[in-house]
Amino acid sequence: MEPKTYQTLEVYKEVADTLYAVSGIVLFSFAKHDCDTKNTIIRNFIARSSMSLKSIFALWDINDFQNTWILYRSLVDRMFHLRHVGTKNEFIEFDDWSFFEQYKSQNRLKSDKEFKHEAVGWVYELSTEQKDRMRKLEKQKPIWKRPKAEDVAKDMEMEFLYKYGYDFASKHVHPMSDDGHQDFYTITKLEPSPRFPSHITVIHSSMMTALLILQDGLSFSSFKWRPVLLTYLDEVKNFLINGDKSYQLSFLKLANLFNSETLCERIIP
């Protein structure tokens, strides 16, 4: 997965634009079907990944390089989660745990004597269905636990994704003594400005991670996808490895197909 050479930012943006479009096509394809819990989670992971990648490019454009690493780390974390949940088919358990944990956080505020008056509005209201679900989960609390990033990377036989992706980027998530040093000069524009690392690798790695999330999402979903979509994804991966631009033709075919046909059909169990 290590590229022979990195591309320019403009070239990466061209590929990313096609990736955003294809992610949108995939999301609309999900929307044409009734999605159960598993496929809803997959759909949302793909949507979150696409938006995060777009945000990384936006942060790069304003020279906020530290936050590009923070969002990249978030992408890798979500990739590990999707791989873990999908491989073990724990979508229901993950959803129950997520609902339960989010409810506890919300209820903690609503029960706080000092701040409960702030817990007003529709966001704090539960439907009858949600209340029934919560009562059931309180009787049998979810035991699902978040996967350890290092363990998932080992299972994938891609430990470098943890060492030089997740763990490396964590140094930007957690406070370090030199936090804000670059931001100081970016904001003030004072001279002489020190040279700061802004290697294009974070763009490259973010695109690869978003691509892996999309590929895993399609693989774990309950749908059979058109070969041209899978070909496009493989060719984008080839581009990231060796700069091959074959993905451009597949993207055009994919866009034309989307205008006339569905890209997936449900797999009959």
FITOR-689649 format. One line per 8 residues: number of its first residue (from 0); their letters; for each residue z, x, y of N, C-alpha, C. Coordinates in Angstrom, 2 decimals. Example, Ala and Ser with C-alpha at 12.3 -4.5 7.8 and 13.67 -1.06 7.14 Angstrom:
<pts>
0 = as = 7.80:13.19:-5.69:7.80:12.30:-4.50:7.80:13.20:-3.30 ~ 7.08:12.85:-2.25:7.14:13.67:-1.06:7.87:12.90:0.03;
</pts>
This chain:
<pts>
0 = mepktyqt = 0.00:0.82:-1.21:0.00:0.00:0.00:0.00:0.85:1.26 ~ 0.10:2.16:1.12:0.06:3.04:2.27:-1.39:3.24:2.71 ~ -1.72:2.98:3.96:-3.11:3.11:4.41:-3.55:4.55:4.51 ~ -4.86:4.75:4.33:-5.40:6.09:4.53:-5.31:6.46:6.00 ~ -5.64:5.52:6.86:-5.51:5.72:8.31:-5.10:4.39:8.93 ~ -4.34:4.47:10.02:-3.97:3.25:10.74:-5.13:2.85:11.65 ~ -5.23:1.54:11.92:-6.27:1.01:12.78:-5.74:0.91:14.22 ~ -6.62:0.60:15.13:-6.19:0.39:16.52:-5.55:-0.99:16.63;
8 = levykeva = -4.79:-1.18:17.71:-4.15:-2.46:17.93:-5.18:-3.58:18.03 ~ -6.30:-3.32:18.69:-7.34:-4.34:18.87:-7.90:-4.78:17.52 ~ -8.09:-3.84:16.61:-8.62:-4.18:15.28:-7.59:-5.00:14.51 ~ -6.31:-4.60:14.59:-5.28:-5.38:13.91:-5.21:-6.80:14.47 ~ -5.39:-6.94:15.77:-5.37:-8.28:16.37:-6.50:-9.15:15.85 ~ -7.67:-8.55:15.65:-8.81:-9.30:15.11:-8.49:-9.85:13.72 ~ -7.89:-9.02:12.89:-7.54:-9.46:11.54:-6.42:-10.50:11.60 ~ -5.44:-10.25:12.46:-4.31:-11.19:12.58:-4.78:-12.56:13.02;
16 = dtlyavsg = -5.78:-12.63:13.90:-6.30:-13.92:14.34:-6.87:-14.71:13.16 ~ -7.54:-14.01:12.24:-8.06:-14.72:11.06:-6.91:-15.14:10.16 ~ -5.86:-14.31:10.09:-4.71:-14.64:9.25:-3.96:-15.85:9.78 ~ -3.84:-15.96:11.12:-3.23:-17.16:11.71:-4.04:-18.39:11.34 ~ -5.36:-18.27:11.48:-6.23:-19.42:11.21:-6.13:-19.84:9.75 ~ -6.14:-18.86:8.85:-6.05:-19.18:7.42:-4.69:-19.78:7.09 ~ -3.64:-19.26:7.70:-2.31:-19.86:7.47:-2.31:-21.31:7.91 ~ -2.96:-21.60:9.04:-3.07:-22.98:9.50:-3.85:-23.84:8.53;
24 = ivlfsfak = -4.93:-23.31:8.00:-5.73:-24.02:7.01:-4.89:-24.35:5.78 ~ -4.11:-23.37:5.34:-3.24:-23.58:4.18:-2.19:-24.65:4.47 ~ -1.61:-24.60:5.67:-0.59:-25.59:6.02:-1.16:-27.00:6.08 ~ -2.37:-27.14:6.62:-3.02:-28.46:6.63:-3.33:-28.91:5.21 ~ -3.63:-27.97:4.33:-3.89:-28.32:2.94:-2.63:-28.84:2.27 ~ -1.49:-28.21:2.56:-0.22:-28.72:2.06:0.02:-30.14:2.58 ~ -0.31:-30.36:3.85:-0.03:-31.64:4.49:-0.82:-32.80:3.89 ~ -1.89:-32.49:3.18:-2.71:-33.54:2.57:-2.08:-34.07:1.28;
32 = hdcdtknt = -1.00:-33.44:0.84:-0.35:-33.84:-0.40:1.11:-34.18:-0.14 ~ 1.68:-35.00:-1.00:3.12:-35.26:-0.94:3.83:-34.03:-1.50 ~ 4.59:-33.36:-0.68:5.25:-32.13:-1.08:6.69:-32.40:-1.52 ~ 7.04:-31.92:-2.71:8.42:-31.99:-3.17:9.21:-30.86:-2.52 ~ 10.44:-30.69:-2.94:11.31:-29.68:-2.32:10.69:-28.29:-2.40 ~ 10.22:-27.92:-3.58:9.65:-26.59:-3.76:8.49:-26.34:-2.81 ~ 7.54:-27.24:-2.76:6.35:-27.03:-1.96:6.63:-27.15:-0.46 ~ 7.65:-27.93:-0.11:8.06:-27.98:1.30:8.66:-26.66:1.75;
40 = iirnfiar = 9.50:-26.05:0.90:10.07:-24.75:1.23:8.98:-23.70:1.36 ~ 8.04:-23.69:0.44:6.94:-22.73:0.48:6.12:-22.92:1.74 ~ 5.78:-24.16:2.03:5.01:-24.47:3.24:5.71:-23.94:4.48 ~ 7.01:-24.16:4.56:7.76:-23.75:5.74:7.90:-22.23:5.84 ~ 8.03:-21.56:4.70:8.09:-20.10:4.72:6.78:-19.52:5.25 ~ 5.67:-20.10:4.85:4.36:-19.63:5.34:4.25:-19.85:6.84 ~ 4.69:-21.01:7.31:4.65:-21.32:8.74:5.53:-20.36:9.53 ~ 6.74:-20.10:9.03:7.67:-19.19:9.71:7.09:-17.78:9.76;
48 = ssmslksi = 6.47:-17.37:8.68:5.88:-16.03:8.60:4.76:-15.87:9.62 ~ 3.89:-16.86:9.71:2.77:-16.80:10.65:3.26:-16.73:12.09 ~ 4.26:-17.54:12.42:4.79:-17.53:13.78:5.49:-16.22:14.10 ~ 6.20:-15.65:13.13:6.88:-14.38:13.34:5.87:-13.27:13.59 ~ 4.78:-13.26:12.83:3.76:-12.24:13.03:3.16:-12.34:14.43 ~ 2.89:-13.55:14.87:2.36:-13.74:16.21:3.36:-13.24:17.26 ~ 4.63:-13.46:17.03:5.67:-13.02:17.96:5.76:-11.50:18.01 ~ 5.56:-10.85:16.88:5.60:-9.39:16.84:4.51:-8.79:17.72;
56 = falwdind = 3.30:-9.36:17.65:2.23:-8.90:18.52:2.57:-9.14:19.99 ~ 3.18:-10.28:20.29:3.54:-10.60:21.67:4.58:-9.61:22.20 ~ 5.55:-9.26:21.37:6.57:-8.30:21.77:5.97:-6.91:21.99 ~ 5.02:-6.54:21.14:4.35:-5.24:21.30:3.65:-5.18:22.66 ~ 3.04:-6.30:23.05:2.28:-6.32:24.30:3.16:-6.11:25.53 ~ 4.45:-6.40:25.42:5.35:-6.18:26.57:6.23:-4.94:26.35 ~ 5.82:-4.10:25.39:6.52:-2.83:25.11:7.95:-3.02:24.60 ~ 8.23:-4.17:23.99:9.55:-4.41:23.41:9.50:-4.00:21.94;
64 = fqntwily = 9.40:-2.70:21.70:9.16:-2.20:20.35:10.35:-2.39:19.43 ~ 11.57:-2.31:19.96:12.74:-2.48:19.11:12.78:-3.87:18.49 ~ 12.44:-4.87:19.27:12.46:-6.23:18.72:11.31:-6.49:17.75 ~ 10.24:-5.70:17.83:9.21:-5.85:16.80:9.78:-5.44:15.44 ~ 10.61:-4.41:15.45:11.23:-3.98:14.19:12.24:-5.02:13.68 ~ 12.94:-5.65:14.61:13.90:-6.68:14.22:13.20:-7.86:13.56 ~ 12.09:-8.29:14.15:11.34:-9.40:13.54:10.68:-8.97:12.24 ~ 10.24:-7.73:12.18:9.68:-7.23:10.92:10.72:-7.28:9.81;
72 = rslvdrmf = 11.94:-6.86:10.13:13.01:-6.92:9.13:13.26:-8.35:8.67 ~ 13.17:-9.29:9.60:13.31:-10.70:9.27:12.21:-11.16:8.32 ~ 11.00:-10.67:8.56:9.87:-11.00:7.67:10.12:-10.48:6.25 ~ 10.56:-9.23:6.16:10.81:-8.64:4.84:11.92:-9.41:4.12 ~ 12.94:-9.80:4.86:14.04:-10.58:4.29:13.52:-11.88:3.69 ~ 12.65:-12.55:4.41:12.09:-13.81:3.92:11.16:-13.60:2.73 ~ 10.44:-12.48:2.73:9.61:-12.16:1.58:10.46:-11.98:0.34 ~ 11.59:-11.25:0.47:12.49:-11.04:-0.66:13.07:-12.37:-1.13;
80 = hlrhvgtk = 13.45:-13.22:-0.19:14.01:-14.52:-0.57:12.99:-15.36:-1.33 ~ 11.77:-15.43:-0.81:10.75:-16.25:-1.47:10.43:-15.70:-2.86 ~ 10.33:-14.38:-2.99:10.05:-13.79:-4.30:11.18:-14.10:-5.29 ~ 12.43:-13.97:-4.83:13.58:-14.24:-5.69:13.64:-15.71:-6.11 ~ 13.55:-16.60:-5.13:13.64:-18.04:-5.42:12.47:-18.50:-6.28 ~ 11.26:-17.99:-5.97:10.08:-18.40:-6.72:10.09:-17.89:-8.14 ~ 10.46:-16.64:-8.33:10.48:-16.05:-9.67:11.49:-16.75:-10.57 ~ 12.63:-17.09:-10.01:13.69:-17.74:-10.79:13.61:-19.27:-10.74;
88 = nefiefdd = 12.64:-19.78:-9.98:12.48:-21.22:-9.82:13.79:-21.89:-9.39 ~ 14.36:-21.36:-8.31:15.63:-21.86:-7.80:15.46:-22.61:-6.47 ~ 14.34:-23.28:-6.32:14.06:-23.97:-5.06:15.09:-25.08:-4.79 ~ 15.43:-25.85:-5.80:16.41:-26.94:-5.62:17.77:-26.37:-5.26 ~ 18.18:-25.33:-5.99:19.48:-24.70:-5.74:19.52:-24.10:-4.34 ~ 18.44:-23.46:-3.94:18.35:-22.87:-2.60:18.44:-23.96:-1.53 ~ 17.76:-25.07:-1.77:17.76:-26.16:-0.78:19.14:-26.80:-0.67 ~ 19.81:-27.03:-1.81:21.16:-27.61:-1.79:22.12:-26.68:-1.05;
96 = wsffeqyk = 22.04:-25.39:-1.35:22.92:-24.41:-0.71:22.67:-24.37:0.80 ~ 21.40:-24.38:1.18:21.05:-24.32:2.61:21.58:-25.54:3.34 ~ 21.39:-26.72:2.76:21.86:-27.96:3.38:23.38:-27.94:3.52 ~ 24.04:-27.50:2.46:25.51:-27.47:2.45:26.05:-26.49:3.48 ~ 25.47:-25.30:3.57:25.93:-24.29:4.52:25.67:-24.72:5.96 ~ 24.52:-25.32:6.20:24.20:-25.79:7.56:25.14:-26.92:7.97 ~ 25.47:-27.80:7.02:26.40:-28.89:7.31:27.78:-28.34:7.64 ~ 28.24:-27.34:6.89:29.57:-26.77:7.14:29.65:-26.17:8.54;
104 = sqnrlksd = 28.59:-25.48:8.95:28.59:-24.89:10.29:28.64:-25.95:11.36 ~ 27.86:-27.02:11.13:27.84:-28.11:12.09:29.17:-28.84:12.13 ~ 29.75:-29.08:10.97:31.00:-29.83:10.90:32.17:-29.02:11.46 ~ 32.06:-27.69:11.37:33.11:-26.83:11.92:33.23:-27.04:13.43 ~ 32.06:-27.18:14.07:32.07:-27.42:15.51:32.59:-28.82:15.82 ~ 32.15:-29.80:15.04:32.56:-31.18:15.29:34.06:-31.39:15.06 ~ 34.67:-30.51:14.26:36.09:-30.63:13.95:36.97:-29.77:14.85 ~ 36.35:-28.94:15.66:37.09:-28.03:16.53:37.65:-28.80:17.73;
112 = kefkheav = 38.96:-28.70:17.94:39.60:-29.46:19.02:39.07:-29.05:20.40 ~ 38.75:-27.78:20.55:38.32:-27.27:21.85:36.86:-27.57:22.16 ~ 36.01:-27.58:21.13:34.58:-27.70:21.38:33.92:-28.94:20.79 ~ 34.69:-29.83:20.14:34.07:-30.96:19.47:33.36:-31.90:20.45 ~ 33.75:-31.88:21.72:33.08:-32.73:22.71:31.66:-32.24:22.99 ~ 31.34:-30.98:22.56:29.99:-30.45:22.74:29.05:-30.93:21.63 ~ 29.62:-31.40:20.53:28.81:-31.80:19.38:28.32:-33.23:19.55 ~ 27.44:-33.44:20.50:26.90:-34.77:20.76:25.37:-34.72:20.72;
120 = gwvyelst = 24.79:-35.86:20.48:23.33:-35.92:20.43:22.80:-36.04:19.01 ~ 21.51:-36.29:18.91:20.89:-36.58:17.61:21.00:-35.41:16.63 ~ 21.07:-34.18:17.14:21.08:-33.03:16.25:22.34:-32.99:15.38 ~ 23.40:-33.68:15.83:24.65:-33.70:15.08:24.81:-34.97:14.25 ~ 23.82:-35.81:14.24:23.90:-37.07:13.51:23.26:-36.93:12.14 ~ 23.93:-37.45:11.13:23.41:-37.44:9.77:22.96:-38.83:9.37 ~ 21.83:-38.90:8.67:21.35:-40.18:8.17:22.22:-40.60:6.98 ~ 22.07:-41.84:6.58:22.82:-42.34:5.42:22.48:-41.51:4.19;
128 = eqkdrmrk = 21.22:-41.18:4.03:20.78:-40.36:2.89:21.42:-38.98:2.92 ~ 21.50:-38.38:4.11:22.12:-37.05:4.23:23.61:-37.11:3.95 ~ 24.26:-38.17:4.41:25.70:-38.32:4.16:25.97:-38.46:2.66 ~ 25.14:-39.24:1.98:25.29:-39.40:0.52:25.08:-38.07:-0.19 ~ 24.10:-37.34:0.26:23.83:-36.03:-0.34:25.01:-35.09:-0.12 ~ 25.60:-35.13:1.07:26.71:-34.25:1.38:27.92:-34.58:0.52 ~ 28.17:-35.85:0.31:29.31:-36.26:-0.52:29.15:-35.74:-1.95 ~ 27.94:-35.79:-2.45:27.67:-35.30:-3.81:27.87:-33.79:-3.89;
136 = lekqkpiw = 27.40:-33.09:-2.85:27.52:-31.63:-2.85:28.97:-31.18:-2.65 ~ 29.76:-31.97:-1.95:31.17:-31.62:-1.76:31.93:-31.73:-3.08 ~ 31.48:-32.65:-3.95:32.13:-32.81:-5.25:31.76:-31.66:-6.19 ~ 30.51:-31.20:-6.07:30.04:-30.09:-6.90:29.33:-29.08:-5.99 ~ 30.12:-28.19:-5.42:29.61:-27.28:-4.40:28.55:-26.33:-4.97 ~ 27.50:-26.07:-4.19:26.44:-25.16:-4.63:27.00:-23.76:-4.88 ~ 26.54:-23.14:-5.95:27.01:-21.80:-6.29:25.91:-20.75:-6.07 ~ 24.78:-21.19:-5.54:23.67:-20.25:-5.28:24.11:-19.21:-4.26;
144 = krpkaedv = 23.63:-17.98:-4.44:23.95:-16.90:-3.50:22.67:-16.22:-3.05 ~ 22.69:-15.74:-1.82:21.53:-15.01:-1.31:21.27:-13.78:-2.18 ~ 20.01:-13.48:-2.45:19.71:-12.27:-3.22:19.94:-11.02:-2.40 ~ 20.27:-9.93:-3.07:20.39:-8.64:-2.40:19.00:-8.05:-2.25 ~ 18.68:-7.67:-1.04:17.34:-7.16:-0.75:16.97:-5.99:-1.65 ~ 17.91:-5.08:-1.87:17.63:-3.90:-2.69:17.31:-4.29:-4.12 ~ 18.01:-5.29:-4.66:17.77:-5.73:-6.03:16.39:-6.35:-6.18 ~ 15.99:-7.16:-5.20:14.67:-7.80:-5.27:13.58:-6.74:-5.19;
152 = akdmemef = 13.76:-5.76:-4.32:12.77:-4.68:-4.19:12.64:-3.92:-5.51 ~ 13.74:-3.70:-6.20:13.69:-3.02:-7.51:12.95:-3.88:-8.53 ~ 13.23:-5.18:-8.53:12.55:-6.08:-9.46:11.04:-6.11:-9.20 ~ 10.65:-5.94:-7.94:9.24:-5.91:-7.57:8.61:-4.55:-7.85 ~ 9.46:-3.58:-8.23:9.03:-2.19:-8.39:8.42:-1.67:-7.09 ~ 9.03:-2.07:-5.99:8.61:-1.65:-4.66:9.86:-1.30:-3.85 ~ 10.64:-0.35:-4.37:11.89:0.01:-3.70:11.65:0.53:-2.29 ~ 10.45:1.04:-2.03:10.15:1.55:-0.68:10.21:0.44:0.36;
160 = lykygydf = 9.96:-0.82:-0.08:10.04:-1.94:0.86:11.47:-2.12:1.36 ~ 12.43:-1.78:0.52:13.82:-1.84:0.96:14.19:-0.60:1.77 ~ 13.90:0.60:1.22:14.32:1.85:1.84:13.69:2.05:3.22 ~ 12.36:1.86:3.27:11.64:2.21:4.49:11.15:0.99:5.28 ~ 11.54:-0.19:4.80:11.23:-1.42:5.51:12.51:-2.11:5.95 ~ 13.12:-2.82:5.03:14.32:-3.60:5.31:15.46:-2.75:5.85 ~ 15.81:-1.67:5.13:16.95:-0.86:5.53:16.65:-0.08:6.80 ~ 15.44:0.48:6.90:15.07:1.23:8.09:15.12:0.33:9.33;
168 = askhvhpm = 14.55:-0.87:9.22:14.51:-1.78:10.36:15.89:-2.33:10.70 ~ 16.81:-2.30:9.73:18.18:-2.77:10.00:18.85:-1.94:11.08 ~ 18.41:-0.70:11.23:18.99:0.16:12.28:18.68:-0.38:13.67 ~ 17.66:-1.22:13.76:17.33:-1.86:15.03:18.04:-3.21:15.19 ~ 18.39:-3.83:14.05:19.08:-5.12:14.10:20.52:-4.92:14.55 ~ 21.18:-3.93:13.97:22.59:-3.68:14.27:22.70:-2.69:15.43 ~ 23.71:-2.86:16.29:23.84:-2.00:17.47:23.94:-0.52:17.13 ~ 23.20:0.28:17.88:23.26:1.74:17.78:23.55:2.28:19.18;
176 = sddghqdf = 24.00:3.53:19.25:24.45:4.07:20.53:23.34:4.19:21.56 ~ 22.08:4.30:21.09:20.96:4.46:22.04:20.22:3.16:22.30 ~ 20.82:2.03:21.90:20.19:0.73:22.19:19.92:0.59:23.68 ~ 18.74:0.11:24.01:18.43:-0.17:25.41:17.93:1.01:26.20 ~ 17.92:2.21:25.59:17.47:3.39:26.32:16.01:3.24:26.75 ~ 15.19:2.81:25.81:13.79:2.60:26.16:13.64:1.44:27.12 ~ 14.41:0.36:26.91:14.32:-0.81:27.78:14.66:-0.46:29.23 ~ 15.59:0.46:29.39:15.98:0.89:30.75:14.76:1.41:31.51;
184 = ytitklep = 13.99:2.27:30.86:12.82:2.85:31.54:11.66:1.86:31.62 ~ 11.57:0.97:30.64:10.52:-0.04:30.69:10.74:-0.98:31.86 ~ 12.00:-1.35:32.10:12.33:-2.29:33.18:12.28:-1.61:34.56 ~ 12.87:-0.43:34.65:12.97:0.22:35.97:11.70:0.98:36.35 ~ 10.94:1.39:35.32:9.74:2.21:35.55:10.05:3.51:36.28 ~ 11.27:4.00:36.11:11.67:5.27:36.72:11.02:6.45:36.01 ~ 10.78:7.48:36.75:10.18:8.70:36.21:11.18:9.86:36.35 ~ 11.09:10.86:35.49:10.14:10.93:34.37:10.62:10.09:33.19;
192 = sprfpshi = 9.76:9.30:32.63:10.11:8.45:31.50:10.01:9.24:30.20 ~ 11.05:9.24:29.39:10.99:9.94:28.10:9.92:9.32:27.21 ~ 9.50:10.07:26.24:8.54:9.55:25.27:9.31:8.82:24.18 ~ 8.90:7.58:23.87:9.58:6.78:22.87:8.65:6.52:21.69 ~ 9.21:6.41:20.49:8.37:6.10:19.33:7.88:4.65:19.39 ~ 6.58:4.46:19.25:6.01:3.11:19.23:4.88:3.07:18.21 ~ 5.19:3.60:17.03:4.14:3.79:16.03:3.60:2.45:15.55 ~ 2.29:2.41:15.37:1.58:1.20:14.99:1.97:0.73:13.59;
200 = tvihssmm = 2.76:1.54:12.88:3.15:1.18:11.52:3.88:-0.16:11.46 ~ 4.63:-0.52:12.51:5.36:-1.79:12.48:4.38:-2.96:12.50 ~ 3.26:-2.82:13.20:2.23:-3.85:13.20:1.59:-3.94:11.83 ~ 1.21:-2.79:11.31:0.57:-2.74:10.00:1.48:-3.34:8.91 ~ 2.74:-2.90:8.90:3.68:-3.35:7.88:4.00:-4.84:8.01 ~ 4.05:-5.33:9.24:4.31:-6.75:9.46:3.16:-7.60:8.91 ~ 1.94:-7.14:9.11:0.79:-7.88:8.60:0.78:-7.89:7.08 ~ 1.12:-6.75:6.48:1.16:-6.69:5.03:2.24:-7.62:4.48;
208 = tallilqd = 3.40:-7.65:5.13:4.49:-8.51:4.67:4.13:-9.98:4.80 ~ 3.53:-10.37:5.94:3.10:-11.76:6.12:2.07:-12.14:5.07 ~ 1.19:-11.20:4.74:0.18:-11.44:3.71:0.83:-11.67:2.35 ~ 1.85:-10.86:2.01:2.52:-11.01:0.73:3.26:-12.35:0.65 ~ 3.83:-12.78:1.76:4.50:-14.09:1.79:3.49:-15.20:1.53 ~ 2.33:-15.10:2.15:1.29:-16.11:1.95:0.80:-16.10:0.50 ~ 0.58:-14.92:-0.06:0.12:-14.83:-1.45:1.17:-15.38:-2.42 ~ 2.43:-15.01:-2.21:3.48:-15.52:-3.09:3.62:-17.03:-2.94;
216 = glsfssfk = 3.50:-17.51:-1.71:3.61:-18.95:-1.49:2.56:-19.72:-2.26 ~ 1.33:-19.26:-2.23:0.25:-19.92:-2.97:0.50:-19.83:-4.47 ~ 0.97:-18.67:-4.92:1.21:-18.46:-6.35:2.33:-19.35:-6.88 ~ 3.39:-19.51:-6.11:4.54:-20.31:-6.56:4.33:-21.81:-6.34 ~ 3.34:-22.19:-5.56:3.13:-23.60:-5.24:2.63:-24.37:-6.47 ~ 2.58:-25.68:-6.33:2.13:-26.55:-7.42:0.65:-26.88:-7.31 ~ -0.10:-26.04:-6.61:-1.50:-26.33:-6.36:-2.40:-25.21:-6.88 ~ -3.60:-25.60:-7.22:-4.64:-24.65:-7.60:-5.54:-24.46:-6.39;
224 = wrpvllty = -5.69:-23.22:-5.95:-6.39:-22.94:-4.70:-7.79:-22.44:-4.95 ~ -8.68:-22.71:-4.01:-10.07:-22.28:-4.12:-10.16:-20.76:-4.21 ~ -11.03:-20.24:-5.07:-11.16:-18.78:-5.22:-11.47:-18.05:-3.92 ~ -12.22:-18.67:-3.01:-12.59:-17.99:-1.77:-11.36:-17.66:-0.94 ~ -10.32:-18.49:-1.02:-9.08:-18.22:-0.29:-8.38:-16.99:-0.86 ~ -8.31:-16.93:-2.19:-7.66:-15.80:-2.84:-8.45:-14.51:-2.60 ~ -9.77:-14.64:-2.58:-10.62:-13.48:-2.30:-10.36:-12.95:-0.89 ~ -10.27:-13.87:0.07:-9.98:-13.47:1.45:-8.68:-12.69:1.53;
232 = ldevknfl = -7.63:-13.18:0.88:-6.33:-12.52:0.94:-6.39:-11.13:0.31 ~ -7.09:-11.01:-0.81:-7.24:-9.69:-1.43:-8.00:-8.75:-0.52 ~ -9.00:-9.27:0.19:-9.80:-8.42:1.06:-9.04:-8.01:2.32 ~ -8.15:-8.87:2.80:-7.29:-8.46:3.93:-6.36:-7.34:3.47 ~ -5.85:-7.45:2.25:-5.01:-6.38:1.71:-5.81:-5.08:1.62 ~ -7.06:-5.18:1.17:-7.91:-3.99:1.12:-8.13:-3.39:2.50 ~ -8.30:-4.26:3.48:-8.46:-3.77:4.85:-7.23:-2.97:5.28 ~ -6.04:-3.49:4.98:-4.82:-2.82:5.39:-4.63:-1.49:4.67;
240 = ingdksyq = -5.25:-1.35:3.50:-5.13:-0.12:2.74:-6.21:0.89:3.12 ~ -7.46:0.42:3.24:-8.55:1.38:3.45:-9.50:1.03:4.60 ~ -9.21:-0.04:5.36:-10.04:-0.37:6.51:-11.30:-1.15:6.20 ~ -11.48:-1.56:4.94:-12.66:-2.33:4.54:-12.65:-3.70:5.23 ~ -13.75:-4.06:5.90:-13.80:-5.31:6.65:-14.54:-6.43:5.92 ~ -14.57:-6.38:4.60:-15.23:-7.43:3.81:-14.59:-8.79:4.03 ~ -13.34:-8.79:4.50:-12.62:-10.05:4.71:-13.35:-10.97:5.70 ~ -14.15:-10.38:6.59:-14.81:-11.17:7.64:-15.74:-12.22:7.06;
248 = lsflklan = -16.53:-11.85:6.05:-17.45:-12.79:5.43:-16.69:-13.87:4.67 ~ -15.64:-13.48:3.96:-14.82:-14.46:3.23:-14.15:-15.44:4.18 ~ -13.75:-14.94:5.35:-13.12:-15.82:6.33:-14.11:-16.87:6.82 ~ -15.35:-16.49:7.08:-16.37:-17.44:7.52:-16.63:-18.48:6.44 ~ -16.72:-18.05:5.19:-16.93:-18.98:4.08:-15.75:-19.95:3.98 ~ -14.56:-19.42:4.15:-13.36:-20.23:4.05:-13.30:-21.27:5.16 ~ -13.63:-20.86:6.37:-13.62:-21.80:7.51:-14.64:-22.91:7.30 ~ -15.83:-22.57:6.83:-16.87:-23.57:6.59:-16.46:-24.52:5.47;
256 = lfnsetlc = -15.82:-23.98:4.44:-15.38:-24.81:3.32:-14.31:-25.79:3.76 ~ -13.42:-25.34:4.62:-12.32:-26.19:5.08:-12.84:-27.40:5.85 ~ -13.97:-27.24:6.53:-14.55:-28.33:7.31:-15.17:-29.41:6.45 ~ -15.42:-29.09:5.16:-16.13:-30.05:4.32:-15.39:-30.42:3.04 ~ -14.49:-29.55:2.55:-13.82:-29.81:1.28:-12.34:-29.45:1.37 ~ -11.59:-29.94:0.38:-10.18:-29.55:0.28:-10.08:-28.18:-0.37 ~ -9.05:-27.44:0.01:-8.90:-26.08:-0.52:-8.00:-26.00:-1.73 ~ -7.34:-27.11:-2.06:-6.44:-27.05:-3.22:-6.37:-28.41:-3.89;
264 = eriip = -5.94:-28.39:-5.14:-5.67:-29.62:-5.87:-4.40:-29.42:-6.67 ~ -3.67:-30.51:-6.85:-2.38:-30.40:-7.52:-2.58:-30.05:-9.00 ~ -1.75:-29.15:-9.48:-1.77:-28.78:-10.89:-1.03:-29.85:-11.68 ~ -1.69:-30.40:-12.67:-1.04:-31.43:-13.49:-0.07:-30.75:-14.46 ~ 1.23:-31.10:-14.42:2.21:-30.46:-15.30:1.85:-30.67:-16.77;
</pts>
